[in-house]
Amino acid sequence: MDTLGNLPWAGELVSSLSHYDLVGFQTKRDTWNLTDFVTRVAGGSETNGECELDLLADEGFEELAISGKHADAAGRLPPFHRDPFDRMLIAQARAEDLTLVTHDEAIRDYDVLTLPV
């Protein structure tokens, strides 16, 4: 996230992310990285990794739990992408009519809305 924080348009990036209904993370570290990035862009200091979900909620982000419907849909996806976490994000995005923000071209092989970054 250091690279993103140094971009001259970092503020616009954070603002545009807040307009999406869902931003997915594969790991807790990914969540922490975005929280740290958002905090620094907003003029705060680096976070210590605690309370990141509260900080994201304050910015309007919400958690999307994995449901049985999501798990079933992920299991039925064709194996274009070998990463089970990415297939879960694809299944959730399809089931909830959401857009995935990704740089992973393999995800675009599925019938899912994406925003390439």
N, CA, C and O of each residue as an XYZ file, in Angstrom:
468
protein
N       0.812     -1.191      0.000
C       0.000      0.000      0.000
C       0.857      1.257      0.000
O       0.346      2.343     -0.274
N       2.162      1.138      0.304
C       3.016      2.319      0.279
C       3.015      2.956     -1.092
O       3.006      4.181     -1.209
N       3.025      2.138     -2.133
C       3.004      2.664     -3.495
C       1.734      3.466     -3.731
O       1.787      4.567     -4.279
N       0.598      2.924     -3.324
C      -0.665      3.639     -3.504
C      -0.676      4.955     -2.742
O      -1.153      5.969     -3.251
N      -0.154      4.938     -1.527
C      -0.142      6.144     -0.708
C       0.700      7.258     -1.292
O       0.472      8.429     -0.987
N       1.663      6.917     -2.123
C       2.531      7.928     -2.732
C       1.990      8.479     -4.047
O       2.568      9.409     -4.611
N       0.897      7.921     -4.536
C       0.321      8.413     -5.785
C      -0.300      9.786     -5.588
O      -0.925     10.034     -4.556
N      -0.143     10.681     -6.554
C      -0.740     12.013     -6.411
C      -2.262     11.976     -6.371
O      -2.880     12.923     -5.884
N      -2.883     10.909     -6.869
C      -4.337     10.803     -6.884
C      -4.852      9.799     -5.862
O      -5.918      9.211     -6.042
N      -4.084      9.603     -4.780
C      -4.476      8.642     -3.738
C      -5.820      9.002     -3.114
O      -6.635      8.119     -2.846
N      -6.055     10.282     -2.881
C      -7.325     10.713     -2.300
C      -8.503     10.359     -3.180
O      -9.538      9.914     -2.684
N      -8.357     10.552     -4.479
C      -9.423     10.202     -5.411
C      -9.674      8.702     -5.424
O     -10.814      8.263     -5.580
N      -8.604      7.906     -5.259
C      -8.742      6.454     -5.215
C      -9.582      6.032     -4.012
O     -10.493      5.215     -4.143
N      -9.273      6.589     -2.839
C     -10.040      6.263     -1.635
C     -11.496      6.690     -1.805
O     -12.414      5.950     -1.453
N     -11.694      7.874     -2.340
C     -13.054      8.360     -2.546
C     -13.836      7.461     -3.493
O     -15.004      7.165     -3.243
N     -13.206      7.025     -4.572
C     -13.914      6.177     -5.534
C     -14.218      4.802     -4.940
O     -15.264      4.228     -5.242
N     -13.336      4.264     -4.110
C     -13.595      2.976     -3.468
C     -14.812      3.047     -2.553
O     -15.541      2.065     -2.406
N     -15.030      4.195     -1.946
C     -16.154      4.317     -1.012
C     -17.501      4.298     -1.719
O     -18.533      4.179     -1.059
N     -17.518      4.413     -3.035
C     -18.772      4.374     -3.784
C     -19.214      2.951     -4.121
O     -20.324      2.750     -4.614
N     -18.358      1.965     -3.861
C     -18.703      0.585     -4.164
C     -19.441     -0.051     -2.992
O     -19.215      0.295     -1.832
N     -20.319     -0.978     -3.315
C     -21.077     -1.678     -2.279
C     -20.227     -2.689     -1.536
O     -20.502     -2.985     -0.373
N     -19.200     -3.225     -2.179
C     -18.393     -4.261     -1.559
C     -16.959     -4.155     -2.037
O     -16.696     -4.045     -3.234
N     -16.049     -4.187     -1.105
C     -14.630     -4.323     -1.409
C     -14.196     -5.561     -0.661
O     -14.293     -5.607      0.565
N     -13.713     -6.580     -1.385
C     -13.399     -7.863     -0.768
C     -11.935     -8.000     -0.430
O     -11.065     -7.449     -1.104
N     -11.680     -8.745      0.627
C     -10.319     -9.017      1.067
C     -10.157    -10.508      1.247
O     -11.078    -11.191      1.695
N      -9.000    -11.011      0.903
C      -8.729    -12.429      1.092
C      -8.155    -12.703      2.470
O      -8.353    -13.789      3.015
N      -7.457    -11.753      3.033
C      -6.822    -11.986      4.325
C      -7.022    -10.790      5.242
O      -7.359     -9.695      4.793
N      -6.809    -11.016      6.528
C      -6.881     -9.934      7.505
C      -5.820     -8.878      7.181
O      -6.049     -7.684      7.372
N      -4.665     -9.322      6.691
C      -3.612     -8.361      6.326
C      -4.086     -7.429      5.209
O      -3.760     -6.242      5.226
N      -4.844     -7.939      4.244
C      -5.387     -7.085      3.190
C      -6.295     -6.010      3.783
O      -6.248     -4.850      3.374
N      -7.118     -6.407      4.743
C      -8.004     -5.447      5.415
C      -7.172     -4.390      6.125
O      -7.453     -3.196      6.021
N      -6.150     -4.829      6.845
C      -5.286     -3.889      7.559
C      -4.592     -2.937      6.586
O      -4.500     -1.738      6.850
N      -4.104     -3.464      5.465
C      -3.422     -2.619      4.481
C      -4.334     -1.520      3.952
O      -3.913     -0.369      3.831
N      -5.592     -1.869      3.631
C      -6.502     -0.836      3.142
C      -6.812      0.172      4.241
O      -6.859      1.374      3.983
N      -7.023     -0.303      5.454
C      -7.298      0.603      6.568
C      -6.150      1.574      6.772
O      -6.365      2.773      6.949
N      -4.929      1.056      6.748
C      -3.757      1.902      6.907
C      -3.677      2.930      5.784
O      -3.397      4.103      6.031
N      -3.919      2.496      4.564
C      -3.892      3.385      3.408
C      -4.938      4.492      3.544
O      -4.627      5.668      3.353
N      -6.183      4.117      3.875
C      -7.261      5.097      4.014
C      -6.931      6.083      5.127
O      -7.151      7.285      4.973
N      -6.412      5.594      6.235
C      -6.073      6.454      7.367
C      -4.995      7.460      6.993
O      -5.107      8.645      7.307
N      -3.942      6.980      6.316
C      -2.856      7.890      5.940
C      -3.300      8.912      4.902
O      -2.889     10.071      4.963
N      -4.132      8.500      3.951
C      -4.618      9.434      2.932
C      -5.498     10.508      3.576
O      -5.512     11.661      3.145
N      -6.230     10.104      4.616
C      -7.104     11.053      5.316
C      -6.325     11.962      6.260
O      -6.915     12.825      6.909
N      -5.006     11.780      6.344
C      -4.185     12.666      7.155
C      -3.850     12.119      8.520
O      -3.244     12.817      9.334
N      -4.231     10.883      8.789
C      -3.918     10.277     10.076
C      -2.562      9.613     10.043
O      -1.867      9.625      9.027
N      -2.199      9.034     11.168
C      -0.927      8.323     11.230
C      -1.154      6.850     10.926
O      -2.292      6.386     10.855
N      -0.067      6.130     10.751
C      -0.151      4.710     10.441
C      -0.864      3.975     11.570
O      -0.636      4.268     12.744
N      -1.717      3.032     11.225
C      -2.455      2.275     12.243
C      -1.588      1.155     12.778
O      -0.565      0.809     12.186
N      -2.002      0.590     13.902
C      -1.264     -0.536     14.466
C      -1.954     -1.858     14.165
O      -1.585     -2.886     14.732
N      -2.946     -1.850     13.287
C      -3.635     -3.070     12.909
C      -4.854     -3.363     13.755
O      -5.598     -4.297     13.456
N      -5.077     -2.589     14.806
C      -6.232     -2.812     15.666
C      -7.385     -1.929     15.213
O      -7.179     -0.834     14.691
N      -8.584     -2.416     15.417
C      -9.816     -1.675     15.140
C     -10.009     -1.355     13.667
O     -10.736     -0.421     13.329
N      -9.357     -2.128     12.771
C      -9.491     -1.812     11.350
C     -10.919     -1.956     10.863
O     -11.347     -1.198      9.993
N     -11.668     -2.905     11.399
C     -13.049     -3.052     10.961
C     -13.883     -1.852     11.386
O     -14.776     -1.428     10.653
N     -13.599     -1.302     12.563
C     -14.300     -0.090     12.996
C     -13.970      1.082     12.086
O     -14.849      1.864     11.725
N     -12.696      1.202     11.715
C     -12.297      2.294     10.825
C     -12.963      2.162      9.460
O     -13.427      3.153      8.896
N     -13.012      0.955      8.933
C     -13.658      0.751      7.640
C     -15.155      1.009      7.740
O     -15.743      1.582      6.824
N     -15.779      0.594      8.838
C     -17.210      0.855      9.026
C     -17.474      2.349      9.078
O     -18.482      2.820      8.551
N     -16.573      3.105      9.714
C     -16.718      4.563      9.769
C     -16.675      5.184      8.378
O     -17.253      6.248      8.154
N     -15.994      4.524      7.443
C     -15.906      5.015      6.071
C     -17.048      4.486      5.195
O     -17.092      4.768      3.998
N     -17.972      3.717      5.792
C     -19.131      3.235      5.061
C     -18.986      1.833      4.490
O     -19.870      1.365      3.773
N     -17.872      1.148      4.800
C     -17.686     -0.215      4.315
C     -18.435     -1.179      5.228
O     -18.530     -0.952      6.434
N     -18.967     -2.256      4.650
C     -19.677     -3.272      5.414
C     -19.080     -4.636      5.121
O     -18.553     -4.874      4.035
N     -19.165     -5.539      6.106
C     -18.712     -6.908      5.907
C     -19.773     -7.704      5.166
O     -20.970     -7.472      5.336
N     -19.326     -8.641      4.346
C     -20.226     -9.590      3.698
C     -19.768    -10.981      4.100
O     -18.721    -11.456      3.660
N     -20.566    -11.628      4.942
C     -20.220    -12.969      5.418
C     -20.413    -13.988      4.293
O     -21.217    -13.784      3.383
N     -19.675    -15.065      4.373
C     -19.826    -16.154      3.408
C     -21.014    -17.000      3.836
O     -21.036    -17.542      4.941
N     -21.988    -17.107      2.967
C     -23.192    -17.883      3.269
C     -23.117    -19.244      2.579
O     -22.228    -19.497      1.765
N     -24.055    -20.100      2.917
C     -24.149    -21.391      2.239
C     -24.393    -21.220      0.759
O     -23.871    -21.977     -0.060
N     -25.194    -20.217      0.415
C     -25.473    -19.921     -0.991
C     -24.178    -19.561     -1.726
O     -23.965    -19.986     -2.861
N     -23.316    -18.774     -1.073
C     -22.038    -18.393     -1.683
C     -21.138    -19.614     -1.868
O     -20.524    -19.795     -2.919
N     -21.073    -20.447     -0.828
C     -20.214    -21.633     -0.891
C     -20.670    -22.583     -1.996
O     -19.847    -23.117     -2.739
N     -21.976    -22.791     -2.102
C     -22.502    -23.665     -3.149
C     -22.180    -23.110     -4.534
O     -21.767    -23.848     -5.428
N     -22.373    -21.798     -4.700
C     -22.096    -21.166     -5.996
C     -20.615    -21.255     -6.351
O     -20.270    -21.498     -7.508
N     -19.730    -21.059     -5.361
C     -18.285    -21.151     -5.615
C     -17.909    -22.562     -6.053
O     -17.067    -22.739     -6.934
N     -18.524    -23.554     -5.447
C     -18.234    -24.938     -5.799
C     -18.711    -25.316     -7.189
O     -18.215    -26.278     -7.776
N     -19.660    -24.577     -7.715
C     -20.201    -24.870     -9.041
C     -19.515    -24.088    -10.170
O     -19.808    -24.312    -11.344
N     -18.610    -23.179     -9.820
C     -17.935    -22.389    -10.851
C     -16.986    -23.259    -11.669
O     -16.356    -24.166    -11.124
N     -16.876    -22.994    -12.965
C     -15.880    -23.719    -13.764
C     -14.474    -23.355    -13.275
O     -14.265    -22.263    -12.745
N     -13.523    -24.253    -13.450
C     -12.186    -24.054    -12.873
C     -11.267    -23.146    -13.693
O     -10.089    -23.461    -13.866
N     -11.790    -22.020    -14.202
C     -10.918    -21.082    -14.924
C      -9.828    -20.558    -13.991
O      -8.682    -20.367    -14.397
N     -10.204    -20.334    -12.747
C      -9.289    -19.781    -11.753
C      -9.047    -20.845    -10.692
O     -10.001    -21.418    -10.164
N      -7.800    -21.113    -10.377
C      -7.481    -22.197     -9.446
C      -7.543    -21.776     -7.985
O      -7.572    -22.636     -7.105
N      -7.566    -20.475     -7.703
C      -7.539    -19.995     -6.322
C      -8.943    -20.057     -5.712
O      -9.844    -19.363     -6.183
N      -9.142    -20.871     -4.678
C     -10.481    -21.004     -4.100
C     -10.988    -19.709     -3.456
O     -12.196    -19.475     -3.435
N     -10.108    -18.879     -2.941
C     -10.531    -17.605     -2.358
C     -11.068    -16.668     -3.432
O     -12.075    -15.989     -3.225
N     -10.403    -16.631     -4.570
C     -10.887    -15.803     -5.670
C     -12.224    -16.328     -6.196
O     -13.112    -15.541     -6.524
N     -12.369    -17.640     -6.277
C     -13.655    -18.192     -6.715
C     -14.768    -17.835     -5.733
O     -15.906    -17.614     -6.146
N     -14.454    -17.777     -4.438
C     -15.458    -17.365     -3.453
C     -15.851    -15.907     -3.672
O     -17.034    -15.573     -3.612
N     -14.873    -15.037     -3.924
C     -15.194    -13.628     -4.201
C     -16.060    -13.509     -5.451
O     -16.993    -12.706     -5.492
N     -15.752    -14.302     -6.462
C     -16.544    -14.300     -7.697
C     -17.966    -14.742     -7.393
O     -18.921    -14.103     -7.835
N     -18.117    -15.821     -6.649
C     -19.451    -16.333     -6.305
C     -20.240    -15.303     -5.503
O     -21.429    -15.104     -5.752
N     -19.592    -14.649     -4.548
C     -20.280    -13.629     -3.762
C     -20.700    -12.454     -4.641
O     -21.825    -11.966     -4.533
N     -19.807    -12.007     -5.500
C     -20.135    -10.873     -6.370
C     -21.305    -11.214     -7.284
O     -22.193    -10.388     -7.496
N     -21.306    -12.420     -7.821
C     -22.410    -12.830     -8.700
C     -23.717    -12.946     -7.927
O     -24.757    -12.483     -8.396
N     -23.673    -13.558     -6.751
C     -24.895    -13.772     -5.967
C     -25.481    -12.466     -5.440
O     -26.698    -12.333     -5.309
N     -24.619    -11.511     -5.143
C     -25.075    -10.248     -4.545
C     -25.137     -9.099     -5.555
O     -25.407     -7.957     -5.183
N     -24.884     -9.406     -6.842
C     -24.889     -8.406     -7.908
C     -23.935     -7.247     -7.594
O     -24.321     -6.079     -7.598
N     -22.678     -7.612     -7.322
C     -21.649     -6.645     -6.959
C     -20.543     -6.634     -8.010
O     -20.444     -7.551     -8.825
N     -19.724     -5.606     -7.986
C     -18.592     -5.471     -8.897
C     -17.309     -5.785     -8.147
O     -17.094     -5.287     -7.042
N     -16.450     -6.613     -8.745
C     -15.143     -6.918     -8.164
C     -14.109     -5.950     -8.725
O     -14.007     -5.780     -9.940
N     -13.350     -5.323     -7.851
C     -12.233     -4.478     -8.249
C     -11.000     -5.378     -8.200
O     -10.629     -5.864     -7.132
N     -10.362     -5.602     -9.356
C      -9.273     -6.579     -9.409
C      -8.291     -6.276    -10.535
O      -8.625     -5.615    -11.518
N      -7.090     -6.771    -10.366
C      -6.102     -6.735    -11.451
C      -5.913     -8.136    -12.034
O      -5.128     -8.317    -12.965
N      -6.616     -9.111    -11.501
C      -6.481    -10.512    -11.900
C      -7.292    -10.782    -13.169
O      -8.522    -10.804    -13.135
N      -6.600    -10.983    -14.276
C      -7.279    -11.192    -15.557
C      -8.068    -12.493    -15.600
O      -9.051    -12.584    -16.335
N      -7.667    -13.499    -14.834
C      -8.382    -14.781    -14.830
C      -9.806    -14.620    -14.299
O     -10.699    -15.369    -14.695
N     -10.023    -13.670    -13.424
C     -11.367    -13.428    -12.879
C     -12.303    -12.957    -13.985
O     -13.502    -13.234    -13.951
N     -11.758    -12.252    -14.955
C     -12.588    -11.718    -16.042
C     -13.099    -12.812    -16.978
O     -13.933    -12.538    -17.840
N     -12.614    -14.045    -16.826
C     -13.119    -15.175    -17.604
C     -14.490    -15.624    -17.124
O     -15.179    -16.370    -17.819
N     -14.885    -15.178    -15.954
C     -16.190    -15.535    -15.394
C     -17.222    -14.470    -15.740
O     -16.875    -13.335    -16.065
N     -18.480    -14.845    -15.666
C     -19.585    -13.915    -15.894
C     -19.810    -13.119    -14.612
O     -20.739    -13.394    -13.853
N     -18.943    -12.120    -14.379
C     -19.011    -11.288    -13.183
C     -18.571     -9.883    -13.561
O     -17.653     -9.704    -14.362
N     -19.225     -8.899    -12.985
C     -18.831     -7.518    -13.233
C     -17.501     -7.235    -12.565
O     -17.320     -7.546    -11.387
N     -16.561     -6.645    -13.305
C     -15.259     -6.296    -12.741
C     -14.910     -4.867    -13.088
O     -15.371     -4.311    -14.085
N     -14.088     -4.293    -12.244
C     -13.472     -2.997    -12.501
C     -11.977     -3.253    -12.500
O     -11.390     -3.417    -11.430
N     -11.339     -3.293    -13.666
C      -9.900     -3.566    -13.718
C      -9.105     -2.426    -13.114
O      -9.400     -1.253    -13.338
N      -8.088     -2.794    -12.340
C      -7.171     -1.798    -11.777
C      -5.749     -2.165    -12.130
O      -4.816     -1.456    -11.752
